[in-house]
Amino acid sequence: MEDQVLIPAVWIPIRYAFPDDPNRLTGWSMCTANLPFGDRRTLQATGPLLLQPGATNELIIGIVFVPNIDYPCPDITRLKFADDIAQALFDNCFDITDGPDAPDITGVELDREIIIMFSNEATSNNFNESYAEVWILYI
């Protein structure tokens, strides 16, 4: 519980200074706290890490960004969705979708001409060039 703070009015243990979304007017956020306008930089931390002498450690850092968010009290739904995608990619070792199946290639030799035809069988995931990615998030 050492990493938690308490909301003064209710005394509920929380893990963040402002646990509610900024656009939620009934919650506890930077928008409802009536703070003066200012720079709201944050400090990021990670760990614990064990760094052995001579060993190589890999640290992966991701920064999630979503353009066109209205301030000062933004709706961060799109940001949370982008964060879920980034976390799912990390959790799955960055194994993204496989992409469309390679087409079948048929060549026809003619007099001073070659015709190359690309096609996808009915069992291909790109039959009639209809491949589409489907995002499945395991949260």
C-alpha distance (Angstrom), angle and dihedral (degrees) to the residues before:
residue distance angle dihedral
M1 . . .
E2 3.80 . .
D3 3.83 90.4 .
Q4 3.79 92.3 56.3
V5 3.78 132.2 88.0
L6 3.77 128.5 -160.8
I7 3.77 128.2 -119.2
P8 3.82 100.9 -124.4
A9 3.82 98.0 -140.5
V10 3.82 96.9 48.9
W11 3.82 106.8 17.9
I12 3.79 95.6 -136.5
P13 3.82 113.4 153.2
I14 3.82 111.8 -115.3
R15 3.81 134.9 174.9
Y16 3.81 98.5 -139.8
A17 3.79 135.1 52.6
F18 3.82 90.1 -124.5
P19 3.83 109.9 21.9
D20 3.82 98.5 175.9
D21 3.78 128.9 78.5
P22 3.82 112.3 -93.3
N23 3.80 93.8 -120.4
R24 3.82 94.0 52.6
L25 3.78 101.7 101.4
T26 3.82 94.7 -166.9
G27 3.81 95.6 51.1
W28 3.79 136.2 76.8
S29 3.80 108.6 -91.8
M30 3.79 140.3 130.3
C31 3.82 87.4 -90.1
T32 3.81 95.9 54.2
A33 3.82 94.8 40.3
N34 3.82 91.0 72.1
L35 3.79 92.2 -133.2
P36 3.79 119.3 171.5
F37 3.80 115.1 -101.3
G38 3.77 112.0 -91.2
D39 3.75 149.7 121.1
R40 3.81 111.3 -49.0
R41 3.79 101.8 -167.5
T42 3.77 117.5 164.3
L43 3.76 135.7 -150.2
Q44 3.79 117.8 -130.4
A45 3.77 122.0 -151.0
T46 3.78 135.4 -177.9
G47 3.74 137.2 -177.3
P48 2.86 166.3 -3.2
L49 3.81 93.3 -117.7
L50 3.78 128.7 174.1
L51 3.80 111.0 -144.2
Q52 3.80 110.1 -168.8
P53 3.84 118.2 -164.9
G54 3.81 109.6 -92.8
A55 3.81 93.9 6.1
T56 3.78 124.5 125.1
N57 3.78 117.9 -129.3
E58 3.78 126.2 -171.5
L59 3.78 119.5 -143.1
I60 3.78 117.4 -172.3
I61 3.78 117.4 -160.9
G62 3.77 123.5 -172.6
I63 3.77 127.3 -168.9
V64 3.78 115.6 -162.8
F65 3.79 116.9 -151.9
V66 3.79 131.8 179.1
P67 3.82 118.8 -175.7
N68 3.80 126.7 -136.7
I69 3.79 102.4 31.5
D70 3.79 115.8 160.6
Y71 3.79 118.0 -126.4
P72 3.01 153.8 -120.1
C73 3.84 92.0 31.3
P74 3.81 105.4 18.6
D75 3.78 129.4 -170.8
I76 3.80 101.2 -122.7
T77 3.82 97.4 -170.0
R78 3.83 92.1 112.8
L79 3.80 90.3 46.7
K80 3.81 91.1 52.9
F81 3.82 90.1 49.2
A82 3.81 90.7 51.0
D83 3.81 88.9 48.5
D84 3.82 90.6 51.7
I85 3.82 89.7 52.7
A86 3.81 92.3 48.9
Q87 3.81 91.5 47.9
A88 3.82 92.1 47.6
L89 3.81 90.1 51.3
F90 3.80 90.4 51.5
D91 3.82 93.2 45.0
N92 3.82 89.3 52.3
C93 3.84 93.4 48.5
F94 3.81 90.1 -108.3
D95 3.81 90.7 -65.9
I96 3.78 98.6 156.6
T97 3.77 126.8 -175.6
D98 3.78 117.8 -55.8
G99 3.79 95.6 -123.9
P100 3.78 127.6 -137.1
D101 3.79 121.5 -31.8
A102 3.79 114.5 -99.9
P103 3.80 111.6 -99.3
D104 3.77 124.2 -113.0
I105 3.81 109.3 -107.0
T106 3.76 121.5 -149.3
G107 3.79 122.9 -176.2
V108 3.79 125.3 -159.5
E109 3.81 119.1 -164.5
L110 3.79 116.3 -146.0
D111 3.80 133.5 166.2
R112 3.84 103.9 -59.2
E113 3.81 89.3 -22.9
I114 3.79 138.1 89.5
I115 3.78 122.0 -162.0
I116 3.79 116.2 -157.8
M117 3.79 117.7 -164.0
F118 3.78 124.9 -165.6
S119 3.79 118.9 -158.7
N120 3.78 140.8 161.5
E121 3.80 121.4 -142.3
A122 3.80 119.6 -128.6
T123 3.83 89.1 -102.9
S124 3.84 92.1 57.8
N125 3.79 119.9 103.1
N126 3.80 85.5 -131.4
F127 3.82 98.8 51.6
N128 3.82 107.8 153.2
E129 3.82 86.6 4.6
S130 3.79 89.9 -74.6
Y131 3.83 99.3 138.8
A132 3.81 113.5 143.2
E133 3.78 129.7 172.6
V134 3.78 117.5 -122.5
W135 3.79 118.4 -157.1
I136 3.78 113.1 -143.9
L137 3.77 113.1 -177.8
Y138 3.78 118.6 -159.6
I139 3.76 102.8 -158.7
